[in-house]
Amino acid sequence: MGLNILLTGVSGYVGSVLAPRLLRDGHSVRGFARDPSRARLEDVPVLAGDAVSGEGLAEALEGIDVAYFLIHSMEPATTADGAFPARERQAAETFAGAAQAAGVERIVYLGGPVPIEGRVSTHLSSRRAVEEILLGAGPCGVAFRASIVIGARNRSFRFLVRLVERLPVLAVPAWRMHRTAPIDERDMIELLAGAATNQEVCGQSLDAAGPDLVTYGELIDLIREHMLVSRPTIGFNRLTVTPIASRISALIAGEDHALIGPLMESLDEDLPPRDDRAARLLGVRLHSLDAAIEHALREWETTESLAAR
């Protein structure tokens, strides 16, 4: 029997891919966005509202069984709403209260990984705070911690592809030696979709990770190889992420520094998964990193050309 599902962030990357997957499972999906016109999805009504202020939340959550919280506030701050960690916490607290009032049984959250040891960046610390708020907001909270999602529309992946494509020499700072386990977009969507009904995942934070643990330097090399681009790489062991470096990288990749700056700060620590419980509990067979990169690049090429592909 299908469930009534609210999908916040429906106009974003993950939400727009997850919505049709949930529909295929027979669920009734309702979207929630500040600007419904940006959500171009068939068979998904989208209500207007704001999770920070709470505007429209009561109506959006009425009759909902499962709510997906896919809201990340990385936009530049304004005097009115403050820096992104404050906005993210406020949105989570407002959403949690509204979900409790509406009797929502399950909240599913997609956040970021937490270093096993070492410093936690502002970006990842904010994700962790949101996770804790949402896990305690109802009978069944589920949180996924994902590093880089390998998909044609994922901004972290696109950022790396653009650097490989546009830099004649890849100058990689010291963070190239830090490790992570990127996950295929297809696998991430399967995990999220399965979390709507699986009882074993209730109350858990799960690492959404692929099967291959690599350094960021190795990840860049794999992307370069799949793009068939020859680029000499220079490693700088004493060069770490700085505001200047992140601004230059954002400019080269054609990205907003308000997004890239915090993301690059998160590269300063190892981010290996704690375990593989997510895939095991939800019965998802994971794609290899090679398969993920090739699939993402092929999908990218359906709308945009890439160098030497």
ROVEXLUM-961670 format. One record per atom (N, C-alpha, C): x, y, z; residue in three letters. Coordinates in steps of 0.1 Angstrom, whole numbers, padded with zeros to 4 digits, always signed. Example, Ala and Ser with C-alpha at 12.3 -4.5 7.8 and 13.67 -1.06 7.14 Angstrom:
2
+0132-0057+0078Ala+0123-0045+0078Ala+0132-0033+0078Ala+0128-0022+0071Ser+0137-0011+0071Ser+0129+0000+0079Ser
***
This chain:
309
+0008-0012+0000Met+0000+0000+0000Met+0009+0012+0000Met+0006+0022-0009Gly+0014+0034-0010Gly+0012+0043+0002Gly+0022+0051+0004Leu+0022+0061+0015Leu+0021+0075+0010Leu+0017+0084+0019Asn+0016+0098+0015Asn+0030+0104+0020Asn+0037+0109+0010Ile+0051+0114+0012Ile+0052+0129+0009Ile+0059+0136+0018Leu+0062+0150+0015Leu+0077+0150+0012Leu+0080+0157+0001Leu+0094+0158-0003Leu+0098+0172-0003Leu+0106+0176+0007Thr+0111+0190+0007Thr+0123+0190-0002Thr+0127+0202-0006Gly+0139+0203-0015Gly+0136+0196-0029Gly+0123+0196-0032Val+0119+0188-0045Val+0124+0195-0057Val+0128+0208-0056Ser+0133+0214-0068Ser+0148+0213-0069Ser+0154+0206-0059Gly+0169+0204-0060Gly+0173+0192-0067Gly+0186+0189-0067Tyr+0191+0178-0074Tyr+0186+0164-0069Tyr+0188+0161-0056Val+0183+0148-0051Val+0168+0147-0052Val+0161+0157-0047Gly+0147+0157-0047Gly+0140+0154-0060Gly+0146+0160-0071Ser+0140+0159-0084Ser+0142+0145-0090Ser+0153+0138-0085Val+0156+0124-0090Val+0148+0114-0081Val+0146+0117-0068Leu+0140+0108-0059Leu+0124+0108-0062Leu+0118+0119-0065Ala+0104+0120-0067Ala+0098+0109-0076Ala+0103+0108-0089Pro+0098+0097-0098Pro+0101+0083-0093Pro+0112+0081-0085Arg+0114+0068-0079Arg+0104+0064-0069Arg+0100+0074-0061Leu+0089+0071-0051Leu+0076+0069-0057Leu+0073+0076-0068Leu+0060+0074-0076Leu+0060+0060-0081Leu+0071+0055-0086Arg+0072+0041-0092Arg+0069+0031-0081Arg+0072+0034-0068Asp+0069+0025-0057Asp+0054+0026-0053Asp+0046+0034-0060Gly+0032+0035-0057Gly+0028+0045-0046Gly+0038+0053-0042His+0035+0063-0032His+0028+0076-0038His+0021+0083-0030Ser+0016+0096-0034Ser+0026+0107-0029Ser+0031+0115-0038Val+0042+0124-0034Val+0037+0138-0036Val+0040+0146-0025Arg+0037+0160-0025Arg+0050+0168-0023Arg+0053+0178-0031Gly+0065+0186-0030Gly+0063+0198-0021Gly+0075+0203-0016Phe+0075+0216-0008Phe+0087+0224-0012Phe+0085+0236-0016Ala+0096+0244-0021Ala+0093+0259-0019Ala+0103+0267-0018Arg+0101+0282-0017Arg+0096+0287-0030Arg+0101+0281-0041Asp+0096+0285-0055Asp+0091+0273-0062Asp+0078+0270-0062Pro+0073+0258-0068Pro+0076+0258-0083Pro+0077+0269-0090Ser+0080+0270-0104Ser+0093+0263-0108Ser+0102+0261-0099Arg+0115+0255-0102Arg+0114+0240-0102Arg+0103+0235-0096Ala+0101+0220-0096Ala+0093+0216-0108Ala+0100+0211-0118Arg+0093+0207-0130Arg+0091+0192-0131Arg+0081+0187-0123Leu+0079+0173-0122Leu+0064+0170-0124Leu+0062+0160-0133Glu+0048+0156-0135Glu+0043+0148-0124Glu+0030+0149-0121Asp+0023+0141-0111Asp+0027+0144-0097Asp+0034+0155-0095Val+0038+0159-0081Val+0034+0173-0078Val+0023+0175-0071Pro+0019+0188-0067Pro+0029+0194-0057Pro+0032+0207-0059Val+0043+0213-0051Val+0036+0225-0044Val+0037+0225-0031Leu+0032+0236-0023Leu+0043+0246-0020Leu+0040+0259-0019Ala+0050+0269-0016Ala+0051+0271-0001Ala+0063+0273+0003Gly+0065+0276+0018Gly+0080+0278+0021Gly+0083+0279+0034Asp+0096+0282+0038Asp+0098+0275+0051Asp+0108+0266+0052Ala+0110+0258+0064Ala+0116+0266+0075Ala+0123+0277+0072Val+0129+0285+0082Val+0119+0293+0090Val+0109+0299+0083Ser+0099+0307+0089Ser+0087+0298+0093Ser+0086+0286+0087Gly+0074+0277+0089Gly+0063+0280+0080Gly+0063+0290+0072Glu+0052+0293+0063Glu+0049+0281+0054Glu+0036+0277+0054Gly+0031+0267+0045Gly+0034+0253+0050Gly+0041+0251+0062Leu+0045+0237+0066Leu+0033+0229+0071Leu+0024+0236+0078Ala+0012+0229+0084Ala+0004+0223+0073Ala+0001+0230+0062Glu-0006+0225+0051Glu+0001+0214+0044Glu+0014+0216+0042Ala+0022+0206+0034Ala+0023+0193+0042Ala+0023+0193+0055Leu+0025+0181+0063Leu+0011+0174+0066Leu+0000+0180+0063Glu-0013+0174+0066Glu-0015+0161+0059Glu-0017+0150+0067Gly-0020+0137+0062Gly-0007+0129+0057Gly+0004+0134+0060Ile+0017+0128+0055Ile+0022+0117+0065Ile+0026+0106+0058Asp+0032+0095+0066Asp+0047+0096+0067Asp+0053+0100+0056Val+0068+0101+0056Val+0072+0114+0050Val+0081+0121+0057Ala+0086+0134+0052Ala+0101+0133+0050Ala+0105+0137+0038Tyr+0120+0137+0034Tyr+0125+0152+0036Tyr+0135+0153+0044Phe+0141+0166+0046Phe+0154+0167+0038Phe+0153+0174+0027Leu+0164+0175+0018Leu+0168+0190+0016Leu+0167+0197+0027Ile+0170+0212+0026Ile+0184+0215+0031Ile+0192+0221+0023His+0205+0225+0028His+0207+0240+0024His+0210+0248+0034Ser+0211+0263+0033Ser+0225+0267+0031Ser+0230+0267+0018Met+0244+0271+0016Met+0244+0284+0009Met+0233+0291+0007Glu+0233+0304+0001Glu+0240+0314+0009Glu+0244+0326+0003Pro+0250+0336+0011Pro+0241+0342+0021Pro+0246+0345+0033Ala+0238+0350+0044Ala+0233+0364+0041Ala+0222+0368+0047Thr+0217+0382+0047Thr+0216+0386+0061Thr+0214+0399+0063Thr+0213+0405+0076Thr+0201+0398+0083Thr+0190+0395+0076Ala+0178+0390+0082Ala+0179+0376+0087Ala+0186+0367+0079Asp+0185+0353+0083Asp+0198+0347+0088Asp+0210+0354+0088Gly+0222+0349+0094Gly+0229+0339+0085Gly+0240+0334+0091Ala+0249+0324+0084Ala+0241+0311+0082Ala+0247+0303+0073Phe+0239+0291+0069Phe+0238+0281+0081Phe+0247+0279+0090Pro+0244+0270+0101Pro+0232+0274+0110Pro+0231+0287+0112Ala+0219+0292+0119Ala+0206+0289+0112Ala+0207+0291+0098Arg+0195+0289+0090Arg+0191+0274+0090Arg+0201+0266+0089Glu+0199+0251+0088Glu+0193+0246+0102Glu+0198+0251+0113Arg+0193+0247+0126Arg+0178+0252+0127Arg+0176+0264+0124Gln+0162+0270+0125Gln+0152+0262+0116Gln+0157+0259+0104Ala+0148+0251+0095Ala+0145+0238+0101Ala+0155+0231+0106Ala+0153+0218+0112Ala+0144+0218+0124Ala+0146+0228+0133Glu+0137+0229+0145Glu+0123+0232+0141Glu+0121+0241+0132Thr+0108+0245+0127Thr+0101+0233+0121Thr+0108+0226+0112Phe+0102+0214+0105Phe+0099+0203+0115Phe+0108+0200+0125Ala+0106+0190+0134Ala+0093+0193+0143Ala+0091+0205+0147Gly+0080+0209+0155Gly+0067+0207+0147Gly+0067+0211+0134Ala+0055+0210+0125Ala+0052+0196+0122Ala+0063+0187+0120Ala+0060+0173+0118Ala+0054+0166+0130Ala+0059+0169+0142Gln+0053+0164+0154Gln+0039+0167+0155Gln+0036+0180+0153Ala+0022+0185+0154Ala+0013+0178+0144Ala+0018+0175+0133Ala+0010+0168+0122Ala+0009+0153+0124Ala+0017+0148+0133Gly+0017+0133+0136Gly+0024+0125+0125Gly+0034+0131+0119Val+0042+0124+0109Val+0050+0113+0116Val+0049+0101+0110Glu+0055+0089+0116Glu+0070+0088+0113Glu+0075+0093+0102Arg+0089+0090+0098Arg+0094+0102+0091Arg+0107+0106+0095Ile+0114+0117+0088Ile+0127+0111+0083Ile+0130+0113+0070Val+0142+0108+0064Val+0151+0120+0060Val+0163+0120+0064Tyr+0172+0132+0062Tyr+0185+0127+0055Tyr+0189+0135+0045Leu+0202+0133+0038Leu+0211+0144+0043Leu+0222+0140+0050Gly+0232+0149+0055Gly+0246+0146+0050Gly+0256+0150+0058Gly+0269+0147+0054Gly+0277+0139+0064Gly+0289+0133+0060Pro+0296+0125+0069Pro+0303+0133+0080Pro+0307+0125+0090Val+0314+0131+0102Val+0327+0124+0103Val+0338+0132+0104Pro+0352+0125+0105Pro+0352+0116+0117Pro+0358+0105+0116Ile+0360+0096+0127Ile+0369+0102+0138Ile+0378+0110+0134Glu+0387+0117+0143Glu+0391+0130+0135Glu+0395+0140+0143Gly+0400+0152+0137Gly+0389+0163+0138Gly+0392+0174+0132Arg+0383+0186+0132Arg+0371+0184+0123Arg+0360+0189+0128Val+0347+0189+0120Val+0345+0202+0114Val+0344+0203+0101Ser+0342+0216+0094Ser+0329+0222+0098Ser+0327+0235+0096Thr+0315+0242+0098Thr+0303+0236+0090Thr+0306+0232+0078His+0296+0226+0069His+0291+0213+0075His+0300+0204+0078Leu+0296+0191+0083Leu+0291+0192+0098Leu+0296+0201+0106Ser+0290+0203+0119Ser+0276+0207+0118Ser+0272+0215+0109Ser+0259+0220+0107Ser+0250+0208+0103Ser+0255+0199+0094Arg+0247+0188+0090Arg+0244+0178+0102Arg+0255+0177+0110Arg+0253+0168+0122Arg+0242+0174+0132Arg+0242+0187+0134Ala+0233+0193+0143Ala+0218+0191+0137Ala+0217+0192+0124Val+0203+0190+0118Val+0199+0175+0120Val+0209+0167+0118Glu+0206+0152+0120Glu+0201+0149+0134Glu+0207+0155+0144Glu+0203+0152+0158Glu+0189+0157+0160Glu+0186+0169+0155Ile+0172+0175+0157Ile+0162+0166+0150Ile+0164+0161+0138Leu+0154+0154+0131Leu+0152+0140+0136Leu+0163+0133+0140Leu+0162+0120+0146Leu+0153+0119+0158Leu+0153+0130+0165Gly+0144+0130+0177Gly+0131+0136+0175Gly+0127+0138+0163Ala+0114+0145+0160Ala+0102+0136+0158Ala+0104+0123+0159Gly+0092+0114+0156Gly+0095+0100+0160Gly+0085+0091+0158Pro+0087+0077+0161Pro+0098+0070+0153Pro+0100+0075+0141Cys+0110+0068+0132Cys+0118+0079+0125Cys+0130+0082+0129Gly+0138+0091+0122Gly+0150+0083+0115Gly+0153+0086+0103Val+0164+0080+0096Val+0173+0091+0090Val+0186+0090+0092Ala+0195+0099+0087Ala+0206+0092+0079Ala+0209+0097+0067Phe+0219+0092+0059Phe+0231+0102+0058Phe+0243+0097+0059Arg+0255+0106+0058Arg+0262+0102+0046Arg+0261+0111+0036Ala+0268+0109+0023Ala+0279+0118+0021Ala+0290+0113+0015Ser+0301+0122+0011Ser+0297+0128-0003Ser+0304+0124-0013Ile+0302+0129-0027Ile+0292+0119-0034Ile+0281+0124-0039Val+0272+0116-0047Val+0277+0118-0062Val+0280+0107-0068Ile+0285+0108-0082Ile+0273+0108-0091Ile+0270+0120-0096Gly+0258+0121-0105Gly+0261+0133-0114Gly+0255+0133-0126Ala+0257+0144-0136Ala+0253+0158-0131Ala+0243+0158-0121Arg+0239+0171-0117Arg+0243+0174-0102Arg+0251+0166-0096Asn+0256+0168-0083Asn+0267+0179-0084Asn+0266+0190-0075Arg+0275+0201-0077Arg+0289+0198-0072Arg+0291+0189-0063Ser+0305+0186-0059Ser+0312+0178-0070Ser+0304+0169-0076Phe+0310+0161-0087Phe+0313+0170-0099Phe+0303+0179-0102Arg+0305+0188-0113Arg+0317+0198-0111Arg+0319+0202-0099Phe+0330+0210-0095Phe+0343+0203-0099Phe+0345+0190-0095Leu+0357+0183-0098Leu+0359+0181-0113Leu+0348+0178-0120Val+0349+0176-0135Val+0353+0189-0141Val+0348+0200-0137Arg+0351+0213-0143Arg+0366+0216-0141Arg+0371+0213-0129Leu+0385+0216-0127Leu+0394+0207-0136Leu+0391+0194-0137Val+0398+0186-0146Val+0398+0191-0161Val+0386+0195-0165Glu+0384+0200-0178Glu+0391+0213-0181Glu+0392+0222-0172Arg+0396+0235-0175Arg+0410+0239-0170Arg+0416+0231-0161Leu+0430+0234-0157Leu+0440+0226-0165Leu+0450+0233-0171Pro+0460+0226-0179Pro+0469+0218-0170Pro+0471+0222-0158Val+0479+0215-0148Val+0471+0214-0135Val+0469+0202-0130Leu+0461+0200-0118Leu+0470+0202-0106Leu+0469+0214-0099Ala+0476+0216-0087Ala+0467+0212-0075Ala+0471+0201-0069Val+0462+0196-0058Val+0468+0198-0044Val+0461+0205-0035Pro+0466+0207-0022Pro+0468+0195-0014Pro+0472+0196-0001Ala+0475+0185+0008Ala+0462+0176+0010Ala+0450+0182+0008Trp+0438+0174+0011Trp+0437+0162+0001Trp+0445+0162-0010Arg+0444+0151-0019Arg+0446+0138-0013Arg+0453+0137-0001Met+0456+0124+0005Met+0445+0120+0015Met+0435+0128+0017His+0424+0124+0026His+0414+0115+0018His+0408+0106+0026Arg+0400+0096+0020Arg+0385+0098+0021Arg+0378+0093+0011Thr+0363+0093+0012Thr+0358+0081+0004Thr+0345+0079+0005Ala+0338+0068-0003Ala+0326+0073-0010Ala+0329+0079-0022Pro+0317+0084-0030Pro+0307+0073-0033Pro+0295+0078-0035Ile+0284+0068-0038Ile+0277+0072-0051Ile+0274+0061-0059Asp+0267+0063-0071Asp+0253+0069-0069Asp+0249+0079-0077Glu+0236+0085-0076Glu+0225+0075-0075Glu+0226+0064-0084Arg+0215+0054-0084Arg+0214+0047-0071Arg+0225+0044-0065Asp+0225+0038-0052Asp+0220+0047-0041Asp+0223+0059-0041Met+0218+0069-0031Met+0203+0070-0032Met+0198+0070-0044Ile+0183+0071-0046Ile+0176+0058-0041Ile+0183+0047-0043Glu+0177+0034-0038Glu+0177+0034-0023Glu+0187+0039-0017Leu+0187+0039-0002Leu+0176+0048+0003Leu+0175+0060-0002Leu+0165+0069+0002Leu+0151+0064+0000Leu+0148+0058-0011Ala+0135+0052-0014Ala+0132+0041-0005Ala+0142+0032-0002Gly+0139+0021+0007Gly+0136+0025+0021Gly+0142+0037+0025Ala+0140+0042+0039Ala+0126+0046+0042Ala+0118+0047+0032Ala+0104+0051+0034Ala+0096+0040+0041Ala+0100+0028+0040Thr+0092+0017+0045Thr+0099+0007+0054Thr+0112+0007+0053Asn+0120-0003+0060Asn+0120+0000+0075Asn+0116-0010+0083Gln+0115-0008+0098Gln+0129-0009+0105Gln+0138-0016+0099Glu+0151-0018+0105Glu+0160-0006+0106Glu+0157+0004+0098Val+0165+0016+0098Val+0160+0027+0107Val+0149+0025+0114Cys+0143+0035+0123Cys+0153+0039+0134Cys+0154+0052+0136Gly+0163+0057+0147Gly+0177+0056+0145Gly+0181+0054+0132Gln+0195+0052+0129Gln+0201+0063+0120Gln+0214+0066+0122Ser+0222+0074+0113Ser+0231+0064+0105Ser+0230+0064+0092Leu+0237+0054+0084Leu+0246+0061+0074Leu+0258+0056+0072Asp+0267+0061+0062Asp+0263+0056+0048Asp+0260+0065+0040Ala+0256+0062+0026Ala+0269+0063+0018Ala+0276+0052+0016Ala+0289+0052+0010Ala+0290+0041-0001Ala+0298+0044-0011Gly+0301+0034-0021Gly+0311+0024-0016Gly+0314+0014-0024Pro+0323+0003-0020Pro+0337+0006-0021Pro+0341+0017-0027Asp+0355+0020-0030Asp+0359+0032-0021Asp+0369+0030-0012Leu+0375+0040-0004Leu+0387+0046-0012Leu+0387+0059-0015Val+0398+0065-0023Val+0402+0078-0017Val+0414+0083-0020Thr+0417+0096-0017Thr+0411+0106-0027Thr+0411+0118-0023Tyr+0405+0128-0033Tyr+0414+0129-0045Tyr+0427+0127-0043Gly+0437+0127-0054Gly+0433+0115-0064Gly+0431+0104-0058Glu+0427+0092-0067Glu+0414+0094-0074Glu+0404+0101-0067Leu+0391+0104-0073Leu+0393+0113-0085Leu+0401+0123-0084Ile+0404+0132-0095Ile+0410+0125-0106Ile+0420+0116-0103Asp+0426+0109-0114Asp+0416+0100-0121Asp+0407+0093-0114Leu+0397+0085-0120Leu+0388+0093-0130Leu+0384+0105-0125Ile+0376+0113-0133Ile+0383+0117-0146Ile+0396+0121-0144Arg+0404+0124-0156Arg+0406+0113-0166Arg+0408+0101-0160Glu+0409+0089-0169Glu+0396+0087-0177Glu+0385+0088-0171His+0372+0085-0177His+0369+0096-0187His+0374+0108-0185Met+0372+0119-0194Met+0382+0119-0206Met+0391+0109-0205Leu+0402+0108-0216Leu+0410+0121-0217Leu+0412+0127-0206Val+0420+0140-0206Val+0433+0137-0199Val+0444+0141-0206Ser+0457+0140-0200Ser+0461+0153-0193Ser+0463+0153-0180Arg+0466+0164-0172Arg+0477+0161-0163Arg+0489+0168-0163Pro+0499+0166-0153Pro+0494+0171-0139Pro+0497+0163-0129Thr+0492+0167-0115Thr+0504+0170-0107Thr+0503+0181-0100Ile+0513+0185-0090Ile+0507+0186-0076Ile+0513+0178-0067Gly+0508+0178-0053Gly+0516+0188-0044Gly+0509+0195-0036Phe+0515+0205-0027Phe+0512+0200-0013Phe+0522+0194-0006Asn+0520+0188+0007Asn+0517+0198+0018Asn+0523+0210+0016Arg+0521+0221+0026Arg+0510+0230+0023Arg+0504+0229+0011Leu+0493+0238+0008Leu+0480+0232+0012Leu+0473+0239+0021Thr+0459+0235+0025Thr+0449+0244+0019Thr+0436+0241+0022Val+0426+0249+0017Val+0426+0263+0023Val+0426+0273+0016Thr+0425+0287+0021Thr+0413+0294+0014Thr+0409+0305+0020Pro+0398+0313+0013Pro+0402+0317-0001Pro+0415+0320-0003Ile+0419+0324-0016Ile+0419+0312-0026Ile+0424+0301-0022Ala+0424+0289-0030Ala+0410+0285-0034Ala+0400+0285-0025Ser+0387+0281-0028Ser+0380+0291-0037Ser+0383+0304-0036Arg+0377+0314-0045Arg+0382+0312-0059Arg+0395+0309-0060Ile+0401+0307-0073Ile+0395+0294-0080Ile+0394+0284-0072Ser+0388+0271-0077Ser+0373+0273-0081Ser+0366+0281-0073Ala+0352+0283-0077Ala+0351+0291-0090Ala+0360+0301-0091Leu+0360+0309-0103Leu+0363+0300-0116Leu+0373+0292-0115Ile+0377+0283-0126Ile+0365+0274-0129Ile+0358+0268-0119Ala+0348+0258-0122Ala+0334+0265-0125Ala+0334+0278-0124Gly+0321+0285-0127Gly+0311+0283-0116Gly+0315+0282-0104Glu+0306+0279-0092Glu+0306+0291-0083Glu+0296+0291-0075Asp+0294+0301-0064Asp+0303+0298-0053Asp+0312+0307-0049His+0321+0305-0038His+0313+0302-0024His+0301+0308-0023Ala+0294+0305-0011Ala+0291+0291-0009Ala+0290+0283-0020Leu+0288+0269-0019Leu+0302+0262-0018Leu+0311+0265-0027Ile+0324+0258-0028Ile+0333+0260-0016Ile+0333+0272-0010Gly+0341+0275+0001Gly+0339+0265+0013Gly+0326+0264+0018Pro+0324+0254+0029Pro+0326+0240+0025Pro+0324+0236+0012Leu+0326+0222+0008Leu+0341+0219+0008Leu+0349+0228+0003Met+0364+0226+0003Met+0369+0225+0017Met+0363+0233+0026Glu+0368+0232+0040Glu+0366+0218+0046Glu+0356+0211+0041Ser+0353+0197+0045Ser+0363+0187+0040Ser+0372+0191+0031Leu+0382+0181+0025Leu+0394+0180+0034Leu+0394+0188+0045Asp+0406+0188+0053Asp+0408+0176+0063Asp+0398+0167+0063Glu+0399+0155+0071Glu+0395+0143+0064Glu+0399+0131+0068Asp+0395+0118+0063Asp+0380+0117+0066Asp+0372+0112+0056Leu+0358+0110+0058Leu+0354+0096+0054Leu+0361+0085+0059Pro+0357+0072+0056Pro+0344+0068+0062Pro+0336+0059+0056Pro+0324+0054+0063Pro+0327+0046+0075Pro+0318+0046+0085Arg+0319+0038+0097Arg+0317+0023+0094Arg+0307+0020+0085Asp+0304+0006+0081Asp+0295+0006+0069Asp+0290-0006+0065Asp+0282-0007+0053Asp+0268-0011+0056Asp+0263-0007+0068Arg+0250-0011+0073Arg+0239-0006+0064Arg+0240+0006+0058Ala+0229+0011+0050Ala+0226+0002+0038Ala+0236-0002+0031Ala+0233-0011+0019Ala+0228-0024+0024Ala+0234-0030+0035Arg+0229-0043+0039Arg+0215-0043+0044Arg+0212-0033+0052Leu+0198-0032+0058Leu+0187-0030+0047Leu+0191-0022+0037Leu+0181-0018+0027Leu+0183-0027+0014Leu+0192-0036+0014Gly+0193-0046+0003Gly+0197-0039-0010Gly+0206-0030-0010Val+0211-0023-0022Val+0224-0028-0026Val+0225-0033-0038Arg+0238-0037-0044Arg+0245-0025-0050Arg+0257-0022-0045Leu+0264-0009-0048Leu+0272-0010-0061Leu+0271+0000-0069His+0279+0001-0081His+0294+0005-0077His+0303+0001-0085Ser+0317+0005-0083Ser+0319+0020-0086Ser+0330+0025-0081Leu+0332+0040-0084Leu+0335+0042-0099Leu+0342+0033-0105Asp+0344+0034-0120Asp+0330+0034-0127Asp+0321+0025-0123Ala+0308+0025-0130Ala+0300+0038-0127Ala+0302+0043-0115Ala+0294+0055-0111Ala+0299+0067-0120Ala+0312+0069-0121Ile+0318+0080-0128Ile+0314+0079-0143Ile+0315+0067-0149Glu+0312+0066-0163Glu+0297+0069-0166Glu+0289+0064-0157His+0274+0066-0159His+0271+0081-0157His+0277+0088-0148Ala+0275+0102-0146Ala+0280+0110-0158Ala+0291+0107-0163Leu+0297+0114-0174Leu+0288+0112-0187Leu+0283+0100-0189Arg+0275+0097-0201Arg+0262+0105-0200Arg+0256+0105-0187Glu+0244+0113-0186Glu+0246+0128-0188Glu+0258+0133-0183Trp+0261+0147-0185Trp+0262+0150-0200Trp+0267+0141-0208Glu+0269+0143-0222Glu+0256+0143-0230Glu+0245+0139-0224Thr+0232+0140-0231Thr+0227+0154-0232Thr+0233+0163-0224Thr+0228+0177-0224Thr+0240+0187-0226Thr+0252+0183-0223Glu+0264+0192-0225Glu+0276+0184-0230Glu+0284+0190-0237Ser+0296+0184-0242Ser+0307+0185-0232Ser+0316+0175-0232Leu+0328+0175-0223Leu+0341+0174-0231Leu+0351+0179-0226Ala+0364+0179-0233Ala+0369+0165-0235Ala+0373+0162-0247Ala+0379+0149-0251Ala+0370+0137-0249Ala+0357+0139-0248Arg+0348+0127-0247Arg+0341+0125-0260Arg
***
